[in-house]
Amino acid sequence: MAILRKDEIKPKDGKLAVLIPGLGAVATTFIAGVFSIRKGLAKPYGSVTQLSTIRLGKRTEQRKPLIKDFLPIVGLDQIVFGGWDIFEDNAYQAACNAAVLNREDLDKVKDEMSAIYPMKAVFDHNYVKRIDGPNKKTGTRWEMAQALRQDIRDFMKKNDCARAVMVWCASTEAYTTPLGVHESLAAFEEGMKKDDPAIAPSQVYAYAALMEGVPFANGAPNLTIEIGALRELAKKNKVPVAGKDFKTGQTLMKTILAPGFKSRMLGVSGWFSTNILGNRDGEVLDDPDSFKTKEVSKLGVLDTILEPSAYPELYEHLFHKIRINYYPPRGDNKESWDNIDIFGWLGYPMQIKVNFLCRDSILAAPVALDLALLLDLAQRCNMYGVQEWLSFYWKSPYTAVGLYPEHDLFIQQIKLKNTMRWLMKEDLITHLGLDYYDMLEH
Ligand SMILES: NC(=O)c1ccc[n+]([C@@H]2O[C@H](COP(=O)([O-])OP(=O)(O)OC[C@H]3O[C@@H](n4cnc5c(N)ncnc54)[C@H](O)[C@@H]3O)[C@@H](O)[C@H]2O)c1
């Protein structure tokens, strides 16, 4: 793959359509946030592309531009939002229902939010059993994929967009594993024509996006693009893809804490995580099939960070348990408890309790923003297929087949920033730093 770097990167001019299947809590918090920031009413807290600096060159050079000034990523004023949902509510009404942001804040961007009406969704109740709604497409999966492609083209034309990205923010689908119909693009297209129920709605959206040359990010733990057919299509059409499952809440904390224990060679014998949440996501996850998808995505994290096969005496007997409890009174304001049993010198046990009163969508919205901007950049750099450098943002990062994912947030951050440096032909930073001791007095 000939990646375009620095001056070769295609220009960021024109409007970027950010197309979102699922106008629920995460999506509307993301959209309302961008509108508020554009109006100068809020700051982009939580967004690495907007707030973080990146060190360039030697520490003595003092070069630390903001990432948004360093990388040729689009500005927030270039974004146009569109989306699909099974409910007919516009983005303002959906945001009010999601109740993440308060009315006072939402009313300041009411006009912009009210203008976003969801397009008709591709939905199969067998994949999301706890909800259903009226705003749905009809026909075979093949016909619905063609209709989605038309939606994308119409939206871009109507809004005069130069490019688009798709970020899946719809409900978690039931747990599935790849079957024959998912193996190759030919089998997949044949399957869609036969309306094979093994093809999930999220896969129909991803197919439509990739066919239109639109990068796809999977914010949910669904299988979606981890199948031969869509990997093949991403490569064939040279489109970047990234996933899966926005890294927020309890898993974010896990990927912050676990690397710390491992770096100090402290053992972990148990990690019990329980949550209460009351939003629609919680309701969907109350269904065992959807919960299974989420559980698999969350469970993998500790194993890959702690590497029990390399450190059996520290982590082999780790008991890891995750519970998600639907508890409506809490709405989007989730509360999680972690009990971590660790041990140190001579095997003496210690306990850590983490009680995180988090707001999931407040953590997810800036992640969705960064991913939209960075996937658009990847597309303009001719980076296609799986974008592992974006692992930083995911609970369960995609990798090339046969490669294990990197879950450690700090390694992910180094990878993210070094890829940014590499794209802009700056030196990679190894943190070795010995040369300073030849240059400077000490
Ligand atoms: N909130 C977080 O921090 C967080 C973190 C990681 C992942 N996620 C995932 O992001 C997704 C969205 O979370 P949320 O809290 O916004 O949930 P939500 O229930 O508020 O919103 C999901 C929306 O998707 C719609 N939908 C369902 N199936 C659809 C389809 N096939 N096409 C179009 N729309 C469809 C629903 O009607 C709903 O409006 C979930 O899959 C969740 O697991 C959320």
Ligand as a Chemical Component Dictionary entry (heavy atoms), coordinates in Angstrom:
data_LIG
# 
_chem_comp.id                   LIG 
_chem_comp.type                 NON-POLYMER 
_chem_comp.pdbx_formal_charge   0 
_chem_comp.three_letter_code    LIG 
# 
loop_
_chem_comp_atom.comp_id 
_chem_comp_atom.atom_id 
_chem_comp_atom.alt_atom_id 
_chem_comp_atom.type_symbol 
_chem_comp_atom.charge 
_chem_comp_atom.model_Cartn_x 
_chem_comp_atom.model_Cartn_y 
_chem_comp_atom.model_Cartn_z 
_chem_comp_atom.pdbx_ordinal 
LIG N1  N1  N 0  -22.347 4.806  25.673 1  
LIG C1  C1  C 0  -21.096 4.416  25.570 2  
LIG O1  O1  O 0  -20.195 4.938  26.182 3  
LIG C2  C2  C 0  -20.737 3.313  24.670 4  
LIG C3  C3  C 0  -19.465 2.788  24.774 5  
LIG C4  C4  C 0  -19.084 1.771  23.917 6  
LIG C5  C5  C 0  -19.973 1.313  22.994 7  
LIG N2  N2  N 1  -21.216 1.800  22.936 8  
LIG C6  C6  C 0  -22.125 1.239  21.964 9  
LIG O2  O2  O 0  -22.603 2.284  21.148 10 
LIG C7  C7  C 0  -23.906 1.934  20.738 11 
LIG C8  C8  C 0  -24.822 3.106  21.022 12 
LIG O3  O3  O 0  -24.943 3.317  22.416 13 
LIG P1  P1  P 0  -26.047 4.329  22.961 14 
LIG O4  O4  O 0  -25.824 4.452  24.415 15 
LIG O5  O5  O -1 -26.085 5.528  22.114 16 
LIG O6  O6  O 0  -27.371 3.460  22.711 17 
LIG P2  P2  P 0  -28.844 3.988  22.403 18 
LIG O7  O7  O 0  -29.713 2.815  22.652 19 
LIG O8  O8  O 0  -29.127 5.258  23.103 20 
LIG O9  O9  O 0  -28.805 4.332  20.847 21 
LIG C9  C9  C 0  -28.786 3.363  19.856 22 
LIG C10 C10 C 0  -29.744 3.797  18.773 23 
LIG O10 O10 O 0  -29.618 2.891  17.687 24 
LIG C11 C11 C 0  -30.896 2.712  17.120 25 
LIG N3  N3  N 0  -30.825 1.493  16.312 26 
LIG C12 C12 C 0  -30.824 0.211  16.699 27 
LIG N4  N4  N 0  -30.653 -0.603 15.647 28 
LIG C13 C13 C 0  -30.539 0.195  14.567 29 
LIG C14 C14 C 0  -30.309 -0.042 13.187 30 
LIG N5  N5  N 0  -30.185 -1.291 12.726 31 
LIG N6  N6  N 0  -30.221 1.011  12.350 32 
LIG C15 C15 C 0  -30.339 2.284  12.830 33 
LIG N7  N7  N 0  -30.567 2.582  14.121 34 
LIG C16 C16 C 0  -30.657 1.528  14.970 35 
LIG C17 C17 C 0  -31.824 2.676  18.309 36 
LIG O11 O11 O 0  -33.132 2.956  17.933 37 
LIG C18 C18 C 0  -31.213 3.766  19.187 38 
LIG O12 O12 O 0  -31.793 5.023  18.933 39 
LIG C19 C19 C 0  -24.290 0.652  21.473 40 
LIG O13 O13 O 0  -24.068 -0.433 20.628 41 
LIG C20 C20 C 0  -23.326 0.624  22.605 42 
LIG O14 O14 O 0  -23.066 -0.683 23.074 43 
LIG C21 C21 C 0  -21.624 2.801  23.755 44 
# 
loop_
_chem_comp_bond.comp_id 
_chem_comp_bond.atom_id_1 
_chem_comp_bond.atom_id_2 
_chem_comp_bond.value_order 
_chem_comp_bond.pdbx_ordinal 
LIG N1  C1  SING 1  
LIG C1  O1  DOUB 2  
LIG C1  C2  SING 3  
LIG C2  C3  SING 4  
LIG C2  C21 DOUB 5  
LIG C3  C4  DOUB 6  
LIG C4  C5  SING 7  
LIG C5  N2  DOUB 8  
LIG N2  C6  SING 9  
LIG N2  C21 SING 10 
LIG C6  O2  SING 11 
LIG C6  C20 SING 12 
LIG O2  C7  SING 13 
LIG C7  C8  SING 14 
LIG C7  C19 SING 15 
LIG C8  O3  SING 16 
LIG O3  P1  SING 17 
LIG P1  O4  DOUB 18 
LIG P1  O5  SING 19 
LIG P1  O6  SING 20 
LIG O6  P2  SING 21 
LIG P2  O7  DOUB 22 
LIG P2  O8  SING 23 
LIG P2  O9  SING 24 
LIG O9  C9  SING 25 
LIG C9  C10 SING 26 
LIG C10 O10 SING 27 
LIG C10 C18 SING 28 
LIG O10 C11 SING 29 
LIG C11 N3  SING 30 
LIG C11 C17 SING 31 
LIG N3  C12 SING 32 
LIG N3  C16 SING 33 
LIG C12 N4  DOUB 34 
LIG N4  C13 SING 35 
LIG C13 C14 SING 36 
LIG C13 C16 DOUB 37 
LIG C14 N5  SING 38 
LIG C14 N6  DOUB 39 
LIG N6  C15 SING 40 
LIG C15 N7  DOUB 41 
LIG N7  C16 SING 42 
LIG C17 O11 SING 43 
LIG C17 C18 SING 44 
LIG C18 O12 SING 45 
LIG C19 O13 SING 46 
LIG C19 C20 SING 47 
LIG C20 O14 SING 48 
# 
